[in-house]
Amino acid sequence: MLSLADDSYLHQGRRRRWADRQRWRLDDKLAEILAEVMARAEIDERRQLDRERVEQEEQRPWDLAIADARQRWAEDRKIHTASE
């Protein structure tokens, strides 16, 4: 029997086990198995890209705030240095 690891609910509802039967052999199902592996890889890649996009969207305000704080600090430092 061939089994694709199903780590969690991520692939719920998808076939994950194949075995020899009276009506077919596992060898006859290789194209189906390969298609399933490729479909899961595509699903996983799409989910990863979505996660990365969300992380970037969440990081952007922090990056802008840090850039703004650095600029204000540099301006404040320039003012204090000039007055000394």
C-alpha positions in Angstrom: 0.0 0.0 0.0 1.2 3.5 -0.8 0.3 6.3 1.5 0.9 10.1 1.1 1.7 11.8 4.4 -1.2 13.7 5.6 0.3 16.0 8.2 -2.8 17.8 9.2 -6.2 19.0 8.0 -4.5 20.8 5.1 -5.3 18.0 2.7 -8.6 16.9 4.2 -11.0 15.3 1.8 -8.2 14.3 -0.6 -7.3 10.7 -1.3 -4.2 9.6 0.6 -3.9 5.8 0.3 -3.6 3.6 -2.7 -3.3 -0.2 -2.8 -3.6 -3.2 -5.1 -7.2 -4.3 -5.6 -8.9 -7.0 -7.6 -9.8 -4.5 -10.3 -6.5 -2.7 -10.5 -2.9 -2.8 -9.5 -1.0 0.0 -7.8 1.2 0.3 -10.9 -2.0 1.2 -12.9 -2.6 4.1 -10.5 0.8 5.8 -10.7 -0.5 8.6 -12.9 -3.3 9.3 -10.4 -0.8 9.2 -7.5 1.6 11.5 -9.3 -1.3 13.9 -10.1 -2.2 13.9 -6.4 1.4 14.6 -5.4 1.6 17.5 -7.8 -1.8 18.9 -6.7 -0.7 18.8 -3.1 2.6 20.5 -3.9 0.6 23.3 -5.7 -1.7 23.7 -2.8 1.2 23.8 -0.3 3.0 26.3 -2.5 -0.1 28.5 -2.8 -0.5 28.4 1.0 3.1 29.3 1.6 2.9 32.3 -0.8 -0.2 33.4 1.0 1.5 33.2 4.4 4.5 35.1 3.1 2.2 37.8 1.6 0.3 38.2 4.9 3.6 38.4 6.8 4.9 41.1 4.5 1.7 43.0 4.9 2.0 42.8 8.7 5.7 43.8 8.6 5.2 46.8 6.3 3.7 49.1 9.0 6.6 48.2 11.4 9.1 49.0 8.7 7.5 52.3 8.0 7.4 53.2 11.7 11.0 52.3 12.2 12.1 54.4 9.2 10.0 57.3 10.5 11.5 57.0 14.0 15.0 56.9 12.6 14.4 60.0 10.5 12.9 61.9 13.5 15.8 60.7 15.7 18.4 61.9 13.1 16.6 65.3 12.8 16.4 65.6 16.6 20.1 64.7 16.9 21.0 67.3 14.3 19.0 70.0 16.3 20.7 69.0 19.6 24.1 68.9 18.1 23.7 72.3 16.5 22.6 73.9 19.7 25.5 72.6 21.8 
